[in-house]
Amino acid sequence: MLTCLALLLLNAGCVRTLVNRRLDRPDRYTIVRDQLVIHCDFEVPARHRLLDELTARREDLRRELAYASSEEPIHVYLFEDANRFKEFVREEHPGFPNRRAFFVESDTRLEVYAHWGGYVGEDLRHEVTHAYLHSVLPDIPLWLDEGLAEYFEVPRGRHGLNRDHLVRILARDDATAADSSSARPPRERLYRLPNLARLESLDSEQVLPQDDYAECWAWVHFLLESSTETKTLLREYLYRLHVDGSTVPLSSRMAWRLGLTADQLADRMAEHILETARSAGFTDSAGGAPAREERPDTLGSSDVQ
């Protein structure tokens, strides 16, 4: 009898732990939108325009990147209360940096957590993009994972123009940064020399500074927006990555296919960014909208984004 009682108490303790863990996550309302399973602790209309946009983002990725999408569920947990969100993160993931939202990948589950605050649209577009990518490409390199998330975090219809990154990547001490008449090579008219090979060498566990986020975005914008040739190269790279799990670095593939040295490739990317700045109305390095609150440095791993 004592043994049975001990087992019952032990089992009761396990059940209570599991229940408490579940209650820590929003679970009052659940909305299923295609691949997304959205859990809320407050009522959100099933046809909310942000949820419509997140659902459409799946097709945007499939169309732009030309890969087969996954049917694996992505669980999105939305917290209405910022303090509850912070408490949850401290208890469940004490090693995480201070973030408004994050993506977690395990062997069996894809999860996004976010506070429903003033930046929730930007945050969810970013983190859900990570989840969509990892549902198909779990081994995607850090630079490309973050570059695509930064590209797709802006609202639809803007061709990935992230003005905050554009402000950051333009040369800050050169009033002619966006002026094509400058005699300096295009790559030297940016804030720092673009170097795709350096980004490719980053460890998946590395913490990214803001400048690296900007450069990751710049390379992705160049690949998707500068020419059909560069977009095709990116699509081919992602296809090989999906099929084989790894492939030749994209910088090597582009240098070979385009017949460019590393410096020439950097110049071509820089020319695209400078032209993008002119088209966006930037007349100098200080132009454009003021930068928003910076994204805190984040853990750049395949498990936490």
HELIX and SHEET records of a PDB file:
HELIX    1   1 LEU A    2  LEU A   23  1                                  22    
HELIX    2   2 ARG A   49  LEU A   65  1                                  17    
HELIX    3   3 ALA A   82  GLU A   92  1                                  11    
HELIX    4   4 VAL A  120  VAL A  136  1                                  17    
HELIX    5   5 LEU A  142  PHE A  152  1                                  11    
HELIX    6   6 ARG A  163  ILE A  169  1                                   7    
HELIX    7   7 PRO A  186  ARG A  189  5                                   4    
HELIX    8   8 LEU A  196  GLU A  200  1                                   5    
HELIX    9   9 GLN A  210  GLU A  225  1                                  16    
HELIX   10  10 THR A  228  ASP A  244  1                                  17    
HELIX   11  11 LEU A  250  LEU A  258  1                                   9    
HELIX   12  12 ALA A  262  SER A  279  1                                  18    
SHEET    1   A 5 TYR A  29  ARG A  33  0                                        
SHEET    2   A 5 LEU A  36  CYS A  40 -1                                        
SHEET    3   A 5 ILE A  74  PHE A  79  1                                        
SHEET    4   A 5 LEU A 110  HIS A 115  1                                        
SHEET    5   A 5 ALA A 101  GLU A 105 -1                                        
SHEET    1   B 2 VAL A 207  LEU A 208  0                                        
SHEET    2   B 2 THR A 298  LEU A 299 -1                                        
END                                                                             
